[in-house]
Amino acid sequence: MSIDLEVLQDGIAVVTINRPETRNALDAEHYRALSEAWERVRDDAAIRVAVITGAGDKSFSAGADLKSWIGRKVEMSSMWQTQRDMLLNRGLEVWKPVIAAVNGYCVGGGMTLLLATDIRVAASEATFGLSEVRRGVIAANGGTQRLIDQLPQAIAMEMLLTGDAMDAMTAQRWGLVNKVVPLEQLMETALAYARRIAANAPLAVQAAKELALRSRSQNLPSGLRMEQFVNHILQKTEDAKEGTQAFAEKRVPRFRGQ
């Protein structure tokens, strides 16, 4: 099985974790392949937005394939190879929007992957959890860092410290996911989001994502100043001219990312 990447019309990439026999858990080889997929999304100008999902109808991703990791020898020097096989949830900077289509179990590394996405659609059967403390470790790759930023503190701490899971409707109530739909509507709903985003000016979309995420680690005056600089640059692009002209002519704009 594999990490599949398919580029559809309108600049939409669909990344599928294709290991249903392991609930889409990932060993080192597949983590490396997922890293390569994210680099493709980041670097391919034909891609404007990505959808990430899991193969089958049971699991988005169960995270690390523990059988392949337990007892695996890792050189201490790898601790300082911080840019090796980077992932979306490990800090790889992908400013193109990423939409999660959660088709089932979203636990462990699947959950930390979810936390690094921008828009989330869940099937009604989906389950969310970080049970690492039950196995003597922590929810790494952003689990302890992003969860408390995206959920109320008490709810985040309950998940992190008990290892308990939450169902899809509870996840929606706390704002962890945008929408809950029947499984058969999952991909179409995610792709509908993707098409609406891909129709917008890609440079402006990426700038909006970057500015919004960087605002978490800087003060408001600095963020406001960065907005001014970025908008000044965007106003000189061909897409800005096209957007203005299309509005005046009452037609759909044809953005080219230039």
Residue pairs with C-beta under 8 A, 6 or more apart in sequence:
1 18
1 19
1 20
1 21
1 30
1 55
2 18
2 19
2 30
2 33
3 15
3 16
3 17
3 18
3 30
3 33
3 34
3 36
3 37
4 14
4 15
4 16
4 18
4 55
5 13
5 14
5 15
5 16
5 37
5 40
5 41
6 13
6 14
6 16
7 13
7 44
7 46
7 47
8 14
8 191
10 48
10 194
10 195
10 198
10 199
11 46
11 47
11 48
11 49
11 198
11 202
12 47
12 48
12 49
12 50
12 51
12 191
12 194
12 195
12 198
13 40
13 41
13 44
13 47
13 49
13 50
13 51
14 50
14 51
14 53
15 34
15 37
15 38
15 41
15 50
15 51
15 52
15 53
16 52
16 53
16 54
16 55
17 24
17 26
17 30
17 34
17 52
17 53
17 54
17 55
17 60
17 61
18 24
18 55
19 25
19 26
19 30
19 55
19 65
20 54
20 55
20 56
20 58
20 59
22 62
22 65
23 58
23 59
23 61
23 62
23 104
23 105
24 54
24 55
24 56
24 59
24 60
24 61
24 62
24 110
25 61
25 62
25 63
25 64
25 65
25 66
25 109
26 34
26 61
26 63
26 64
26 65
26 109
27 64
27 65
27 68
27 69
28 68
28 69
28 72
30 65
31 64
31 85
31 87
32 85
34 87
35 85
35 86
35 87
35 92
38 86
38 87
38 88
38 92
38 94
39 86
39 92
40 47
41 47
41 50
41 94
41 96
41 98
42 92
42 93
42 94
42 95
42 96
45 257
47 96
48 96
48 197
48 198
48 202
48 205
48 257
49 96
49 97
49 98
49 99
49 194
49 197
49 198
49 205
50 94
50 96
50 97
50 98
50 99
50 194
51 98
51 99
51 100
51 101
51 187
51 190
51 191
51 194
52 98
52 99
52 100
52 101
52 113
52 117
53 60
53 100
53 101
53 102
53 103
53 186
53 187
53 190
54 60
54 61
54 102
54 103
54 104
54 110
56 103
56 104
57 103
57 104
57 183
58 103
58 104
58 105
59 103
59 104
59 105
59 106
59 110
60 100
60 101
60 102
60 103
60 104
60 105
60 106
60 110
60 114
60 126
61 105
61 106
61 107
61 108
61 109
61 110
61 113
62 105
62 107
62 108
62 109
62 110
63 107
63 108
63 109
63 110
63 111
63 112
64 108
64 109
66 135
78 84
86 92
87 113
87 116
87 141
88 94
88 98
88 113
88 116
88 117
89 109
89 112
89 113
89 115
89 116
89 141
89 142
89 146
90 141
90 142
93 210
95 206
95 207
95 209
95 210
96 202
96 205
96 206
96 209
97 118
97 119
97 194
97 197
97 205
97 209
98 116
98 117
98 118
98 119
99 117
99 118
99 119
99 120
99 121
99 190
99 193
99 194
99 197
100 113
100 114
100 117
100 119
100 120
100 121
100 190
101 121
101 186
101 187
101 189
101 190
102 114
102 120
102 121
102 122
102 123
102 126
102 128
102 168
102 177
102 186
103 123
103 126
103 183
103 186
104 123
104 125
104 126
104 127
105 126
105 127
106 114
106 122
106 126
106 127
106 128
106 129
107 127
107 128
107 129
107 130
107 131
107 165
108 129
108 130
108 131
108 132
108 139
109 141
111 128
111 129
111 130
111 139
111 143
112 130
112 139
112 140
112 141
112 142
112 143
112 146
113 141
114 120
114 128
114 176
115 142
115 143
115 146
115 147
115 150
116 142
116 146
118 209
119 178
119 193
120 176
120 177
120 178
120 179
121 177
121 178
121 179
121 180
121 181
121 186
121 189
121 190
121 193
122 168
122 171
122 172
122 177
122 179
122 180
122 181
122 186
123 168
123 180
123 181
123 182
123 183
123 186
124 168
124 169
124 180
124 181
124 182
124 183
125 168
125 183
126 167
126 168
126 171
126 177
126 180
127 165
127 166
127 167
127 168
128 165
128 166
128 167
128 168
128 171
128 176
129 159
129 163
129 164
129 165
129 166
130 139
130 143
130 147
130 159
130 160
130 163
131 163
131 165
132 138
132 139
132 140
132 143
132 163
133 160
133 161
133 162
133 163
134 163
138 144
139 147
139 160
143 160
144 160
147 156
147 159
147 160
148 156
148 157
148 160
149 216
150 156
150 175
150 176
151 159
151 174
151 175
151 176
152 174
155 174
158 164
159 165
159 166
166 174
166 176
168 177
168 180
169 180
171 177
171 180
172 178
172 179
172 180
178 193
179 189
181 189
197 205
199 252
199 255
200 255
201 234
201 237
201 239
201 240
201 242
201 243
201 253
201 255
201 257
202 239
202 255
202 257
203 234
203 237
203 239
203 257
203 258
204 234
204 239
204 240
207 230
207 234
211 223
211 226
211 227
211 230
214 223
214 226
215 223
218 226
234 240
237 258
238 256
238 258
239 253
239 255
239 256
239 257
239 258
242 253
242 254
242 255
242 256
243 253
243 255
245 253
246 252
246 253
246 254
247 253
